[in-house]
């Protein structure tokens, strides 16, 4: 039976110290890829700064074929990356214990020379509340004669960037999160602005749900497919709307678009469509930045769904339609860049990405689609990054917006208040640098379990936690226009 909680190493570190109101973030502003089959062939780095995208030739630690994950700071400083076979540090060396991801016959077939071959097969997330610890989610696979590739299990490996003089170390790897045959996975920020929902549909249509919190992965009840939604035989890309409120999954038999509640994790049907032609690997999907238009691709056709009118247009085809043809250019998956351009890879080797320069434009006929519009210095083999939306944070005004994540608390950094004893058996003493006029206590999932106000604002007060179950809590104190947050362990 799957464990209810996966605790990460160094849990006690999580219980001490100050957690800033705005979480440190990863970024999607550096893309890596390329397949250097022969000496002298080049790989690439794609850097985004503002609306500008710059391609640089590079020599990376390994090849990429479909699977890639990249972790960088908001300033595009590289932390680590993976091709699904191994993890490399920012100096392009393999991390200690960084080899041997996704064990099994497929790993033996494609690693280390080629790179893992699962599209959207890896993603890097920061452990909530920890600035140096990261999870690499990665999707294993097996060869299956009829479907060619059977996906699963979903693993996580833990990376500690405080080790090896800041170059990082893989401290645990290939921990099974979800078993069974999956259709893919993605991540969406919880409405509290801190935690992450992990969504992983099974091949049979059931959706598995996990919540990544400061205490690890918490299993949520699975959700059955809506009535009338039948499972497909193959699945392609998953994508999440810019606000995190919709999720799309394209299978070979249908495109399924679901509404998603970032507070409760509840999925509900919005739209589904059976395409006229079935692309065996499913298709690609990407929302443009305003969230109105959803772009969808299959082998020979690029579509666009207007979510306001729920109208599906054909944007481009490989051949046969006046004004819409882009001869010789097939489509695979799509990814919206930080500059707002939607990039598409090809289902074969190519030294370019397709580019949709203004995907928010309403006139489909005049849409600036540039086949192979972004040139690369070397071959790319069906590789596009799999990022969540790091920019979406809390849901202001919602019941789950309890942590003050997006609130500018003060112009200067503040020292945390003191809590002792911590851990505590019950009563705890609070000492603050400002008069506290109100405080509240939240559990590890952001739910408010206690709210109180002293008769007069005071920098020193006693809080009684003896009625609460053992576990980790957050104490938020406000006053004098300031708000600070501190963790405490109830023993």
Backbone torsions as a table, in degrees:
resi	resn	phi	psi	omega
1	UNK	NA	135.2	-177.3
2	UNK	-66.4	138.2	179.7
3	UNK	-67.1	144.0	-178.5
4	UNK	-70.0	-36.4	-179.7
5	UNK	-128.3	139.1	171.1
6	UNK	-107.4	106.0	-179.3
7	UNK	-86.0	137.5	178.4
8	UNK	-90.9	158.2	179.0
9	UNK	-63.5	148.3	-179.3
10	UNK	75.4	32.1	-176.6
11	UNK	-59.0	-36.6	-178.2
12	UNK	-65.7	-26.0	176.2
13	UNK	-63.2	-34.2	-179.1
14	UNK	-65.4	-24.2	-173.9
15	UNK	-86.0	-9.9	-175.7
16	UNK	-113.3	156.4	174.2
17	UNK	88.8	173.4	-173.9
18	UNK	-93.7	134.3	173.5
19	UNK	-102.0	115.1	-178.9
20	UNK	-60.6	152.7	179.7
21	UNK	-65.1	-33.0	175.5
22	UNK	-102.5	119.4	-175.9
23	UNK	-68.0	143.0	169.8
24	UNK	-60.7	142.4	-170.6
25	UNK	-120.6	151.2	163.3
26	UNK	-85.4	-179.7	-174.6
27	UNK	-140.9	157.6	175.2
28	UNK	-110.5	24.1	-171.4
29	UNK	-95.3	10.9	172.7
30	UNK	-137.7	122.3	176.4
31	UNK	-112.7	139.7	178.6
32	UNK	-123.0	153.1	176.6
33	UNK	176.9	-174.7	177.2
34	UNK	117.0	150.6	-177.2
35	UNK	-128.6	102.2	-179.4
36	UNK	-92.9	86.0	-174.9
37	UNK	-72.7	-32.5	-178.2
38	UNK	-126.2	155.3	176.7
39	UNK	-55.5	137.1	-179.8
40	UNK	95.0	-16.9	176.6
41	UNK	-73.8	147.0	-171.9
42	UNK	-106.6	149.3	169.2
43	UNK	-105.0	-174.2	-173.7
44	UNK	-142.5	153.4	165.8
45	UNK	-119.6	130.6	177.7
46	UNK	-112.5	110.1	-176.3
47	UNK	-101.6	135.5	176.8
48	UNK	-113.7	127.0	174.9
49	UNK	-137.6	110.9	-172.0
50	UNK	62.7	-130.6	178.4
51	UNK	-92.1	4.7	-175.8
52	UNK	-97.9	134.5	174.9
53	UNK	-116.8	125.6	-177.3
54	UNK	-120.9	127.1	179.1
55	UNK	-98.1	131.8	176.6
56	UNK	-125.9	137.8	171.8
57	UNK	-70.3	145.3	-175.5
58	UNK	-151.9	158.6	171.0
59	UNK	-114.2	109.8	-174.4
60	UNK	-101.1	175.1	-171.5
61	UNK	-72.2	-22.6	-175.8
62	UNK	-161.7	172.4	177.4
63	UNK	-83.2	162.7	178.2
64	UNK	-127.2	128.7	171.2
65	UNK	-135.5	93.5	179.6
66	UNK	84.3	-52.1	-172.7
67	UNK	-90.8	129.0	174.6
68	UNK	-155.5	140.3	169.8
69	UNK	-136.5	138.2	-178.5
70	UNK	-132.7	132.7	176.1
71	UNK	-117.4	120.4	178.1
72	UNK	-136.4	162.2	171.9
73	UNK	-77.0	167.6	176.6
74	UNK	-58.5	-20.5	179.1
75	UNK	-90.1	13.7	178.5
76	UNK	69.7	19.6	175.5
77	UNK	-80.1	122.7	-175.2
78	UNK	-68.7	134.7	173.7
79	UNK	-103.6	-57.1	177.7
80	UNK	-162.9	168.4	177.0
81	UNK	-153.7	165.6	-175.9
82	UNK	-147.6	149.6	171.6
83	UNK	-111.7	16.9	-179.4
84	UNK	85.5	-11.6	175.5
85	UNK	-103.0	-35.9	-175.3
86	UNK	-152.1	172.3	177.7
87	UNK	-120.5	131.5	179.5
88	UNK	-115.4	151.0	177.7
89	UNK	-90.8	-178.0	-174.6
90	UNK	-68.7	-16.5	176.1
91	UNK	-93.2	10.6	175.9
92	UNK	66.3	31.6	170.8
93	UNK	-108.5	150.7	178.7
94	UNK	-70.7	130.5	178.5
95	UNK	-65.9	151.3	170.4
96	UNK	-54.0	133.4	-177.8
97	UNK	64.9	17.8	-173.6
98	UNK	-88.3	-5.9	178.5
99	UNK	-94.4	168.0	173.9
100	UNK	83.4	24.4	175.3
101	UNK	-70.1	154.7	176.9
102	UNK	51.1	62.3	-175.5
103	UNK	-65.6	153.4	177.0
104	UNK	138.0	-178.1	-177.3
105	UNK	-59.6	-36.9	-179.6
106	UNK	-67.2	-39.6	175.7
107	UNK	-58.2	-45.4	-179.5
108	UNK	-63.1	-27.1	-177.7
109	UNK	-80.8	-36.6	-171.5
110	UNK	-112.9	-14.1	-177.2
111	UNK	-106.8	144.8	1.1
112	UNK	-92.3	-3.2	-169.2
113	UNK	-68.0	-44.6	-169.4
114	UNK	-94.3	-41.1	-167.4
115	UNK	102.7	153.4	-176.7
116	UNK	-68.5	153.1	-166.9
117	UNK	-114.7	30.2	178.3
118	UNK	-103.2	112.9	174.5
119	UNK	-61.5	143.1	-175.9
120	UNK	52.6	39.0	-171.6
121	UNK	-91.2	-0.9	-178.9
122	UNK	-155.1	150.8	179.8
123	UNK	-154.4	139.8	178.1
124	UNK	-103.7	133.1	176.5
125	UNK	-133.3	144.1	174.9
126	UNK	-81.9	139.4	174.9
127	UNK	-65.5	122.8	-177.7
128	UNK	-53.4	129.3	177.3
129	UNK	83.3	1.4	-179.7
130	UNK	-126.1	123.6	-173.3
131	UNK	-82.8	-15.8	-174.5
132	UNK	-117.4	0.3	-174.9
133	UNK	-117.7	136.4	-173.3
134	UNK	-135.8	151.7	170.5
135	UNK	-110.5	134.0	168.5
136	UNK	-103.0	111.4	173.7
137	UNK	-85.4	133.0	-179.6
138	UNK	-145.8	140.5	-171.6
139	UNK	-103.5	116.7	176.5
140	UNK	-77.5	174.8	-179.2
141	UNK	-160.3	162.0	173.8
142	UNK	-135.3	152.6	174.9
143	UNK	-72.8	133.0	178.4
144	UNK	-132.6	120.9	-169.7
145	UNK	-54.5	-40.7	-174.9
146	UNK	-78.6	-45.4	-177.7
147	UNK	-97.8	-4.2	178.8
148	UNK	74.7	-46.0	-177.5
149	UNK	-137.6	117.4	175.5
150	UNK	-102.8	119.3	-173.4
151	UNK	-88.1	141.5	177.7
152	UNK	126.2	153.6	0.9
153	UNK	-79.9	172.7	171.1
154	UNK	-94.1	122.2	-178.7
155	UNK	-106.3	165.1	161.0
156	UNK	-133.8	143.3	172.9
157	UNK	-123.1	145.5	-173.9
158	UNK	-107.4	134.3	-177.7
159	UNK	-121.6	127.7	179.7
160	UNK	-109.3	108.0	-177.3
161	UNK	-81.6	-0.9	174.8
162	UNK	-82.0	-11.4	-177.2
163	UNK	-93.2	167.0	178.9
164	UNK	54.1	45.1	178.6
165	UNK	54.4	38.7	176.7
166	UNK	87.4	1.2	177.5
167	UNK	-87.2	-16.6	174.2
168	UNK	93.3	157.1	-178.2
169	UNK	-147.0	137.3	174.5
170	UNK	-82.5	103.3	-171.6
171	UNK	-86.2	-19.6	170.8
172	UNK	-155.6	151.8	-176.3
173	UNK	-149.1	160.6	175.5
174	UNK	56.3	39.1	173.2
175	UNK	-81.3	125.4	-175.2
176	UNK	-77.8	119.6	173.5
177	UNK	-89.4	-48.9	-176.8
178	UNK	-138.1	130.8	175.8
179	UNK	-97.6	-170.9	-179.7
180	UNK	80.5	177.7	-178.8
181	UNK	-91.2	122.0	-172.9
182	UNK	-108.2	163.3	175.9
183	UNK	-102.9	0.0	-177.8
184	UNK	137.9	-170.0	176.2
185	UNK	-159.1	159.2	172.2
186	UNK	-154.2	178.6	-178.8
187	UNK	-136.8	144.3	179.9
188	UNK	-136.4	134.9	179.6
189	UNK	-64.3	134.9	173.1
190	UNK	-65.7	154.8	-179.6
191	UNK	-64.2	-13.7	175.7
192	UNK	-79.4	-5.4	176.4
193	UNK	82.8	-1.6	-175.5
194	UNK	-116.8	-48.7	-171.3
195	UNK	-87.3	172.3	-179.8
196	UNK	-128.5	132.0	167.3
197	UNK	-82.5	133.5	172.2
198	UNK	-109.2	120.0	-177.5
199	UNK	-111.5	127.9	-177.4
200	UNK	-142.4	99.4	177.7
201	UNK	-73.8	138.6	172.5
202	UNK	-79.9	161.5	178.9
203	UNK	-62.1	-27.7	-179.7
204	UNK	-81.6	2.2	177.1
205	UNK	101.0	-14.0	178.2
206	UNK	-76.9	138.3	-179.7
207	UNK	-101.9	123.8	173.3
208	UNK	-88.3	142.0	-176.6
209	UNK	-129.2	130.5	173.5
210	UNK	-128.2	152.8	175.2
211	UNK	-121.7	119.6	177.6
212	UNK	-89.2	115.5	-176.3
213	UNK	-123.8	176.8	177.0
214	UNK	-59.6	-18.0	178.6
215	UNK	-100.6	8.3	176.4
216	UNK	115.9	-158.9	-178.5
217	UNK	-89.2	127.4	179.3
218	UNK	-112.1	121.2	-178.4
219	UNK	-73.0	131.1	177.0
220	UNK	-106.0	160.1	177.7
221	UNK	-60.8	135.4	176.7
222	UNK	-65.7	157.3	-179.6
223	UNK	-118.1	128.7	-179.5
224	UNK	-77.6	154.8	179.1
225	UNK	-64.6	149.4	177.8
226	UNK	-60.4	154.9	178.7
227	UNK	-55.7	136.7	178.7
228	UNK	86.2	-5.4	178.7
229	UNK	-93.9	110.3	-179.2
230	UNK	-98.0	146.1	-179.2
231	UNK	-71.3	152.1	175.9
232	UNK	-94.3	172.8	178.3
233	UNK	-89.8	-33.1	177.4
234	UNK	-127.9	151.8	176.4
235	UNK	-131.4	146.6	178.0
236	UNK	-107.2	-122.0	-168.6
237	UNK	-89.6	149.6	167.4
238	UNK	-108.6	148.6	176.3
239	UNK	-148.5	154.0	-178.6
240	UNK	-121.6	139.3	179.4
241	UNK	-64.9	158.3	-176.7
242	UNK	-57.5	-31.7	179.0
243	UNK	-89.5	-0.3	178.8
244	UNK	77.6	9.0	-173.2
245	UNK	-98.1	0.1	176.2
246	UNK	-142.4	147.0	179.1
247	UNK	-131.1	134.6	178.6
248	UNK	-119.1	143.4	176.1
249	UNK	-136.5	124.8	-179.1
250	UNK	-106.5	117.4	172.6
251	UNK	-103.3	177.2	179.3
252	UNK	-71.6	-16.7	-177.2
253	UNK	-108.0	-15.4	-178.0
254	UNK	-168.0	160.9	169.5
255	UNK	-105.2	124.0	-177.1
256	UNK	-114.5	120.5	179.2
257	UNK	-116.9	123.3	-175.1
258	UNK	-121.0	143.3	167.3
259	UNK	-76.2	147.6	-177.9
260	UNK	-134.4	128.8	177.3
261	UNK	-93.1	111.3	-175.8
262	UNK	-70.7	-16.2	176.3
263	UNK	-83.3	-50.2	-173.1
264	UNK	-96.4	-17.6	-174.9
265	UNK	78.9	12.2	-176.2
266	UNK	-80.8	132.1	174.4
267	UNK	-99.9	145.0	176.3
268	UNK	-147.6	148.4	-174.5
269	UNK	-69.2	139.1	173.7
270	UNK	-118.0	-46.9	-175.8
271	UNK	-163.6	143.7	169.7
272	UNK	-142.3	153.2	-174.2
273	UNK	-149.3	135.8	175.0
274	UNK	-99.1	112.7	-177.4
275	UNK	-67.9	155.3	-179.5
276	UNK	-65.8	-35.3	179.7
277	UNK	-115.6	139.9	-178.1
278	UNK	-100.6	117.6	176.4
279	UNK	-92.8	120.8	-165.9
280	UNK	-56.2	-31.8	-178.5
281	UNK	-95.1	19.0	-172.6
282	UNK	72.5	-155.8	-177.4
283	UNK	-143.7	-175.2	179.1
284	UNK	-99.1	158.9	-177.6
285	UNK	-153.1	135.9	175.5
286	UNK	-156.3	134.9	173.4
287	UNK	-88.4	139.7	170.1
288	UNK	-77.7	167.2	-164.7
289	UNK	-64.8	-27.9	178.4
290	UNK	-75.9	-19.7	-179.7
291	UNK	88.0	-2.8	-177.9
292	UNK	-77.4	-38.0	-173.4
293	UNK	-111.5	134.6	175.6
294	UNK	-112.9	121.7	179.1
295	UNK	-95.6	137.9	-175.2
296	UNK	-134.9	138.5	-178.6
297	UNK	-131.0	143.2	164.9
298	UNK	-129.6	-179.4	-163.5
299	UNK	-48.4	-43.8	-175.0
300	UNK	-116.4	2.2	-171.5
301	UNK	-139.5	142.2	173.2
302	UNK	-115.9	124.9	-177.9
303	UNK	-113.0	166.1	170.6
304	UNK	-141.3	129.5	176.9
305	UNK	-103.6	123.4	173.4
306	UNK	-86.5	112.7	-175.1
307	UNK	-76.3	-14.5	175.7
308	UNK	-78.0	-41.2	-178.4
309	UNK	-102.9	-7.8	-174.9
310	UNK	51.7	53.4	-179.3
311	UNK	-120.7	129.4	-178.1
312	UNK	-101.0	121.7	177.8
313	UNK	-109.6	152.1	168.3
314	UNK	-90.2	122.4	-176.3
315	UNK	-91.4	-51.2	-179.8
316	UNK	-148.3	151.5	172.3
317	UNK	-130.1	163.3	-179.7
318	UNK	-73.4	-23.7	-177.8
319	UNK	-166.2	158.8	161.9
320	UNK	97.1	-12.0	-179.1
321	UNK	-121.1	126.4	178.0
322	UNK	-58.5	140.3	176.9
323	UNK	69.7	-9.0	-176.9
324	UNK	-117.3	-8.1	-173.0
325	UNK	-79.1	142.2	171.6
326	UNK	-128.9	77.9	-168.5
327	UNK	-54.4	135.7	174.3
328	UNK	79.2	3.4	-176.0
329	UNK	-114.6	106.5	178.1
330	UNK	-93.6	169.6	-172.5
331	UNK	-124.6	148.0	175.6
332	UNK	-127.4	-98.5	-179.8
333	UNK	-109.7	166.9	-175.8
334	UNK	-128.2	152.8	175.6
335	UNK	-151.2	128.5	176.4
336	UNK	-80.3	124.7	179.1
337	UNK	-81.0	162.5	177.7
338	UNK	-61.1	-18.4	177.7
339	UNK	-88.2	3.4	178.5
340	UNK	89.5	-10.8	176.5
341	UNK	-78.8	137.2	175.0
342	UNK	-93.9	124.3	180.0
343	UNK	-105.0	145.2	178.8
344	UNK	-129.3	137.3	174.4
345	UNK	-94.7	172.5	-178.8
346	UNK	-105.9	155.7	-178.9
347	UNK	-79.2	18.6	178.4
348	UNK	-147.4	-176.3	176.9
349	UNK	-67.2	138.5	179.5
350	UNK	-157.8	149.4	177.4
351	UNK	-101.4	38.1	-178.8
352	UNK	-165.0	159.7	166.1
353	UNK	-109.9	144.9	163.0
354	UNK	-66.2	157.9	179.9
355	UNK	-143.5	129.9	171.4
356	UNK	-106.8	104.5	-166.6
357	UNK	-72.3	-37.4	-178.4
358	UNK	-131.2	72.1	-174.3
359	UNK	-65.9	-14.7	178.9
360	UNK	-82.5	-7.8	-179.0
361	UNK	-62.6	135.6	-174.5
362	UNK	-79.4	-32.4	-177.8
363	UNK	-79.4	109.3	-176.8
364	UNK	-66.5	-37.8	-176.7
365	UNK	-60.7	-40.5	-177.0
366	UNK	-93.0	7.7	-178.3
367	UNK	-59.0	126.9	-177.7
368	UNK	-76.7	81.6	174.4
369	UNK	-92.5	123.5	-177.6
370	UNK	-113.7	97.0	179.0
371	UNK	-61.5	130.4	-176.6
372	UNK	51.1	41.9	-172.3
373	UNK	-77.9	-19.4	176.6
374	UNK	-111.7	109.9	-177.5
375	UNK	-80.8	139.7	179.8
376	UNK	-112.6	152.1	-178.2
377	UNK	-76.3	-8.4	179.9
378	UNK	-154.2	-175.9	-176.7
379	UNK	-76.1	137.0	172.0
380	UNK	-112.5	131.6	-176.8
381	UNK	-112.7	87.2	173.2
382	UNK	54.2	37.1	-174.4
383	UNK	-113.7	124.7	169.1
384	UNK	-139.4	146.2	-178.2
385	UNK	-69.3	161.1	179.4
386	UNK	-123.0	87.6	-178.5
387	UNK	-103.8	144.1	162.4
388	UNK	-80.0	175.4	176.2
389	UNK	-86.0	101.0	-179.4
390	UNK	-73.2	-18.2	-176.0
391	UNK	-79.7	-26.4	179.6
392	UNK	-76.2	130.0	-176.7
393	UNK	-118.1	-117.4	-173.7
394	UNK	-82.6	173.3	173.3
395	UNK	-107.6	91.7	-175.6
396	UNK	-56.6	133.0	177.8
397	UNK	84.8	-5.6	-179.8
398	UNK	-83.7	164.8	-179.0
399	UNK	-65.7	-23.6	-176.9
400	UNK	-97.3	1.3	179.3
401	UNK	-85.1	77.1	-169.4
402	UNK	-111.3	-4.8	-169.6
403	UNK	-107.6	-3.6	-179.8
404	UNK	64.8	30.7	-172.2
405	UNK	-63.1	-43.0	-172.6
406	UNK	-93.4	2.8	-175.6
407	UNK	-84.6	130.1	173.5
408	UNK	-76.2	110.6	-167.5
409	UNK	-85.9	-36.0	179.2
410	UNK	-167.0	154.1	-176.5
411	UNK	-68.4	-24.4	-179.1
412	UNK	-116.9	147.8	176.4
413	UNK	-59.1	140.1	-179.3
414	UNK	-110.1	146.7	173.0
415	UNK	-74.9	143.5	178.6
416	UNK	-66.5	155.6	171.8
417	UNK	-75.8	167.9	-177.6
418	UNK	-101.0	139.1	173.9
419	UNK	-127.3	129.1	174.8
420	UNK	-152.8	151.0	-7.1
421	UNK	-72.5	150.6	-179.9
422	UNK	-143.5	106.0	10.4
423	UNK	-67.8	161.7	-177.9
424	UNK	-129.4	153.0	174.2
425	UNK	-90.8	-11.7	-178.3
426	UNK	179.5	-84.0	-178.5
427	UNK	-77.0	145.4	180.0
428	UNK	-138.5	142.9	-179.8
429	UNK	-99.2	133.2	179.2
430	UNK	-112.5	130.2	174.3
431	UNK	-125.7	124.4	-174.9
432	UNK	-121.1	157.8	176.4
433	UNK	-83.0	-3.4	178.1
434	UNK	-138.9	159.1	178.5
435	UNK	-66.4	124.6	-179.0
436	UNK	-87.8	122.4	179.0
437	UNK	-101.6	-16.9	177.9
438	UNK	-160.7	153.9	174.4
439	UNK	-147.8	159.2	173.9
440	UNK	-145.4	155.9	-179.2
441	UNK	-116.9	132.5	179.7
442	UNK	-123.6	147.9	177.0
443	UNK	-81.7	-175.7	-173.9
444	UNK	-65.0	-16.5	-178.6
445	UNK	-102.5	9.6	177.3
446	UNK	85.9	6.9	179.5
447	UNK	-82.9	132.1	-178.9
448	UNK	-75.3	124.5	-179.5
449	UNK	-113.7	-10.9	179.7
450	UNK	-158.6	133.6	175.1
451	UNK	-134.2	135.4	-178.8
452	UNK	-155.7	160.9	176.9
453	UNK	-139.3	128.7	174.6
454	UNK	-68.8	158.1	-178.5
455	UNK	-60.3	-38.2	175.0
456	UNK	-131.9	147.4	179.9
457	UNK	-60.0	134.9	-176.4
458	UNK	-148.3	145.5	177.3
459	UNK	-81.7	-5.1	-176.6
460	UNK	-135.8	128.0	178.1
461	UNK	-157.6	166.0	-179.5
462	UNK	-110.8	134.7	179.7
463	UNK	-119.1	132.0	-178.0
464	UNK	-101.7	116.1	178.2
465	UNK	-109.0	9.5	-171.9
466	UNK	-64.4	-22.6	-179.0
467	UNK	-84.3	-4.9	-176.6
468	UNK	-94.3	149.8	176.1
469	UNK	-64.9	160.8	176.2
470	UNK	-63.5	149.6	179.9
471	UNK	147.2	-170.4	-179.5
472	UNK	-99.6	140.8	179.4
473	UNK	-135.0	161.0	173.8
474	UNK	-116.7	133.1	176.5
475	UNK	-110.4	122.2	-179.9
476	UNK	-110.5	124.0	178.8
477	UNK	-115.4	136.4	179.8
478	UNK	-128.9	153.0	178.3
479	UNK	161.9	149.6	177.2
480	UNK	56.3	34.9	179.2
481	UNK	74.5	11.8	-177.4
482	UNK	-120.5	158.3	175.3
483	UNK	-144.2	130.2	178.3
484	UNK	-130.7	153.1	-174.5
485	UNK	-129.6	136.8	179.5
486	UNK	-142.1	148.4	178.5
487	UNK	-94.5	149.6	176.6
488	UNK	-145.2	144.8	178.2
489	UNK	-105.3	125.2	177.0
490	UNK	-96.9	116.9	-175.8
491	UNK	-94.9	NA	NA
